[in-house]
Amino acid sequence: MPSEIIEQFAEKTESGSAPTSSATETAPGSGIYSAILSRNLPIIGGPGKSFEELKKKCLDRKFFFQDREFPPDDSSLFYSQTLPIKFEWKRPPEICENPQFILGGANRTDICQGELGDCWFLAAIACLTLNEKILFRVIPPDQNFTDNYAGIFHFQFWRYGDWVDVVIDDYLPTYNNELVFTKSSQRNEFWSALLEKAYAKLHGSYEALKGGNTTEAMEDFTGGVTEFYEIKEAPKELFKIMKKAFDRGSLIGCSID
C-alpha cells in the first residue's frame, strides 16, 4: 500500500540531416543565444530572444542549434562526480531512423526510467499525461523532427511565480547508442527524454534531479499548490479529499518508502 499521497553556437546542417562538424560564431552579437525565458518577458541572462526567434535564426542560417549554457558534455551531467565511462551525446536523428517527438499521443508508457534516481520526477510526468490541457502547457506539441527541424526544443515550467520557457538543443547522452536516462518504450519517441533534459537544465545538471519529491515537480508543471499526506497519519476524510481533488482536475500521485 502506498505510504504517501501526494545562443549559443550553432552547427551547420544540410536538409535536416544530423551534422558531422560544428562551426562557432565568435564575433560580438553574431551568436545565437538562449536560456530560460520568462513568459512575455526578456530572456534571463540573455539578449531577449524568444524560442521562435532563435529557431528562425537557425533555419535562416541553416544551422542546428547548440546550447552553450547546457552543453553536451560532463558539466551538464554531474556537479560532484565523474564517471569511468564516457557518454556520447547524440541528436535523435543520429540515434534512430524516423525520430518522433510524440508518437501516438503522450501517455504513461512513454516514460521509462534510465540510470538516474529521478523517479519522483517521472511519477509527476506520468500524472501529467492524464490531463492534456496541463500536459501541453508544459510540452508545446507543435515540435517535431521533420518540418523546419533545427535541433531546438522548448518546455515551460512554473518557477518563482511565473512561467518560464526553457530552450534546449536536442543532444542526449547515450552509451552504445542507447539513451542513458529517461526514454520512451518506443525507441524513436523522444518527448520524455527532452522534457527531462529541459528540467535538468532548469536545475543545473542531471545529477541535481537525483532524489526529490513528486510534489515539487507537480508544482513546477502546474503553478498550483500541493498537499501531502502520510497514510499512517492521514485524516479520516482522506478519500473525500482525494475525490474532491480529482473532480476538480487535480493531479494525484503516491509513493512507497
C-alpha positions as CSV (number, residue, x, y, z in Angstrom):
1,M,0.0,0.0,0.0
2,P,1.3,3.5,-0.8
3,S,2.8,5.2,2.3
4,E,2.3,8.7,0.9
5,I,-0.3,10.6,-1.1
6,I,0.6,13.2,-2.6
7,E,22.5,31.3,-28.0
8,Q,24.8,29.6,-28.0
9,F,26.6,28.3,-31.0
10,A,25.0,26.5,-33.9
11,E,26.1,23.6,-36.1
12,K,25.9,23.7,-39.9
13,T,23.4,21.4,-41.3
14,E,22.1,20.4,-44.8
15,S,18.5,19.4,-45.4
16,G,17.8,18.5,-41.8
17,S,20.4,15.7,-41.5
18,A,22.4,15.3,-38.4
19,P,25.7,17.3,-38.6
20,T,29.1,15.9,-38.6
21,S,31.0,19.0,-37.8
22,S,30.4,22.3,-36.0
23,A,31.1,26.0,-36.5
24,T,31.3,28.5,-33.7
25,E,30.4,32.2,-34.2
26,T,32.7,34.4,-32.1
27,A,32.0,37.9,-33.4
28,P,30.1,40.1,-30.9
29,G,26.4,39.8,-31.4
30,S,26.7,37.2,-34.1
31,G,26.0,34.1,-31.9
32,I,22.6,32.5,-31.2
33,Y,21.8,32.7,-27.5
34,S,19.2,31.2,-25.3
35,A,18.5,30.4,-21.7
36,I,15.4,30.3,-19.5
37,L,12.8,32.6,-21.0
38,S,10.2,34.2,-18.7
39,R,6.8,34.2,-20.4
40,N,6.3,37.7,-22.1
41,L,9.5,38.9,-20.5
42,P,13.0,39.3,-21.8
43,I,15.3,36.3,-21.6
44,I,17.0,35.8,-18.3
45,G,20.8,36.4,-18.7
46,G,20.5,36.8,-22.5
47,P,19.5,39.2,-25.3
48,G,15.8,38.6,-25.0
49,K,15.2,36.3,-28.0
50,S,12.2,34.0,-27.9
51,F,12.2,30.4,-28.9
52,E,10.6,31.3,-32.2
53,E,13.3,33.9,-32.9
54,L,16.1,31.5,-32.1
55,K,14.6,28.8,-34.3
56,K,14.1,31.2,-37.2
57,K,17.7,32.4,-36.9
58,C,18.9,28.8,-37.1
59,L,16.7,28.0,-40.1
60,D,17.7,31.2,-41.9
61,R,21.4,30.4,-41.4
62,K,20.9,26.6,-42.0
63,F,22.4,25.7,-38.6
64,F,21.4,23.3,-35.9
65,F,21.0,24.9,-32.5
66,Q,23.5,24.1,-29.8
67,D,23.2,25.2,-26.2
68,R,26.3,26.7,-24.7
69,E,24.6,27.2,-21.3
70,F,23.8,23.5,-21.1
71,P,26.4,22.0,-23.3
72,P,26.7,18.3,-24.4
73,D,29.5,17.4,-22.0
74,D,30.0,16.3,-18.5
75,S,29.4,19.7,-17.0
76,S,25.7,19.2,-17.8
77,L,25.7,15.7,-16.3
78,F,27.2,16.0,-12.8
79,Y,28.5,18.5,-10.3
80,S,30.1,16.2,-7.7
81,Q,31.3,13.2,-9.5
82,T,32.9,11.8,-12.7
83,L,32.3,8.6,-14.5
84,P,34.8,5.9,-15.5
85,I,32.9,5.6,-18.8
86,K,32.3,8.2,-21.5
87,F,28.9,9.0,-22.7
88,E,28.4,10.1,-26.3
89,W,25.9,13.0,-26.9
90,K,23.8,12.4,-30.0
91,R,20.8,14.1,-31.6
92,P,17.8,11.8,-32.1
93,P,18.3,11.5,-35.9
94,E,21.8,10.1,-35.1
95,I,20.2,7.5,-32.7
96,C,17.5,6.0,-34.8
97,E,15.6,6.3,-38.0
98,N,12.4,8.4,-38.2
99,P,12.6,10.0,-34.8
100,Q,9.3,11.4,-33.5
101,F,8.6,13.9,-30.8
102,I,5.3,12.5,-29.7
103,L,4.2,9.2,-31.2
104,G,0.5,8.2,-31.0
105,G,-0.1,10.6,-28.1
106,A,1.8,11.1,-24.9
107,N,1.0,8.5,-22.2
108,R,2.5,6.9,-19.1
109,T,4.1,4.1,-21.1
110,D,6.3,6.7,-22.8
111,I,8.2,7.1,-19.5
112,C,10.9,4.6,-18.8
113,Q,13.5,5.4,-16.1
114,G,17.1,5.3,-17.0
115,E,20.3,5.4,-15.0
116,L,19.2,8.3,-12.8
117,G,17.4,8.4,-9.5
118,D,14.7,10.8,-10.6
119,C,11.6,8.5,-10.2
120,W,9.9,11.3,-8.3
121,F,10.1,13.5,-11.4
122,L,8.9,10.7,-13.7
123,A,6.0,10.0,-11.4
124,A,4.9,13.6,-11.9
125,I,5.3,13.2,-15.7
126,A,3.1,10.1,-15.6
127,C,0.4,12.2,-13.8
128,L,0.8,14.9,-16.3
129,T,-0.1,12.7,-19.2
130,L,-3.6,12.2,-17.7
131,N,-4.5,15.8,-18.3
132,E,-3.8,17.0,-21.8
133,K,-4.6,20.6,-21.1
134,I,-1.8,20.8,-18.4
135,L,0.4,18.5,-20.4
136,F,0.5,20.7,-23.5
137,R,1.1,23.8,-21.3
138,V,4.3,22.2,-20.2
139,I,5.1,20.5,-23.5
140,P,4.3,22.7,-26.6
141,P,3.1,20.0,-29.0
142,D,3.9,21.7,-32.3
143,Q,7.5,20.4,-32.2
144,N,9.0,17.7,-34.4
145,F,12.0,16.3,-36.3
146,T,10.6,16.9,-39.8
147,D,9.0,20.3,-40.5
148,N,11.6,23.1,-40.1
149,Y,13.8,20.9,-37.8
150,A,16.6,22.9,-36.3
151,G,17.7,20.9,-33.3
152,I,15.9,23.2,-30.9
153,F,13.1,22.5,-28.5
154,H,11.4,24.2,-25.6
155,F,9.4,23.3,-22.4
156,Q,7.6,25.5,-19.9
157,F,7.7,25.3,-16.1
158,W,6.3,27.4,-13.3
159,R,9.2,29.0,-11.4
160,Y,9.2,31.6,-8.7
161,G,5.7,32.9,-9.5
162,D,5.9,33.0,-13.3
163,W,6.0,30.6,-16.3
164,V,9.5,30.2,-17.8
165,D,10.3,28.8,-21.2
166,V,13.4,26.6,-21.1
167,V,15.1,26.3,-24.5
168,I,17.4,23.3,-25.2
169,D,19.2,21.6,-28.0
170,D,18.3,18.0,-28.7
171,Y,21.7,16.4,-27.8
172,L,21.0,13.5,-25.4
173,P,23.6,11.4,-23.5
174,T,24.0,7.9,-24.9
175,Y,26.0,4.7,-24.3
176,N,26.3,2.1,-27.0
177,N,23.8,4.2,-29.0
178,E,21.1,3.8,-26.3
179,L,19.7,6.7,-24.2
180,V,21.3,6.7,-20.7
181,F,18.5,8.5,-18.8
182,T,14.7,8.7,-19.4
183,K,13.5,7.1,-22.6
184,S,10.2,6.0,-24.2
185,S,9.1,2.4,-24.6
186,Q,9.2,3.2,-28.3
187,R,12.8,3.8,-29.3
188,N,12.1,6.6,-31.8
189,E,9.9,8.7,-29.4
190,F,11.8,11.5,-27.6
191,W,9.4,13.9,-25.8
192,S,10.1,12.4,-22.3
193,A,13.9,12.4,-22.8
194,L,13.8,16.0,-23.9
195,L,11.5,17.1,-21.1
196,E,13.9,15.6,-18.6
197,K,16.8,17.4,-20.2
198,A,14.9,20.7,-20.0
199,Y,14.2,20.1,-16.3
200,A,17.8,19.2,-15.7
201,K,18.9,22.5,-17.3
202,L,16.4,24.3,-15.1
203,H,18.2,22.7,-12.1
204,G,21.8,23.0,-13.4
205,S,22.6,19.3,-14.2
206,Y,21.1,15.9,-14.5
207,E,22.7,14.9,-11.1
208,A,20.6,17.7,-9.5
209,L,17.5,15.6,-10.2
210,K,18.6,12.7,-8.0
211,G,16.2,12.5,-5.1
212,G,13.2,14.7,-4.7
213,N,9.5,14.8,-4.1
214,T,6.8,14.4,-6.7
215,T,5.0,17.4,-5.3
216,E,8.0,19.6,-6.3
217,A,7.6,18.6,-10.0
218,M,3.8,18.9,-9.8
219,E,4.1,22.5,-8.7
220,D,6.6,23.2,-11.5
221,F,4.2,21.6,-14.0
222,T,1.0,23.4,-12.8
223,G,1.8,26.5,-10.8
224,G,-0.6,25.1,-8.3
225,V,-0.4,24.3,-4.5
226,T,0.3,20.7,-3.4
227,E,-0.9,18.8,-0.4
228,F,0.9,15.9,1.1
229,Y,-0.4,13.1,3.4
230,E,1.3,10.3,5.3
231,I,-1.0,7.3,5.1
232,K,-0.4,6.4,8.8
233,E,-1.3,9.9,9.8
234,A,-3.9,10.7,7.2
235,P,-7.2,12.4,8.1
236,K,-10.3,10.1,8.3
237,E,-11.9,12.0,5.3
238,L,-8.9,11.3,3.1
239,F,-11.0,9.6,0.4
240,K,-13.3,12.6,0.3
241,I,-10.4,14.9,0.0
242,M,-8.9,12.9,-2.9
243,K,-12.3,12.6,-4.6
244,K,-12.9,16.3,-4.5
245,A,-9.3,17.0,-5.8
246,F,-9.8,14.5,-8.6
247,D,-13.2,16.0,-9.6
248,R,-11.5,19.4,-9.8
249,G,-8.9,18.1,-12.2
250,S,-6.0,17.9,-9.7
251,L,-3.0,15.6,-10.3
252,I,-2.7,12.9,-7.7
253,G,0.3,10.6,-7.1
254,C,1.6,8.3,-4.4
255,S,4.9,6.8,-3.3
256,I,6.2,3.9,-1.3
257,D,9.1,4.2,1.2
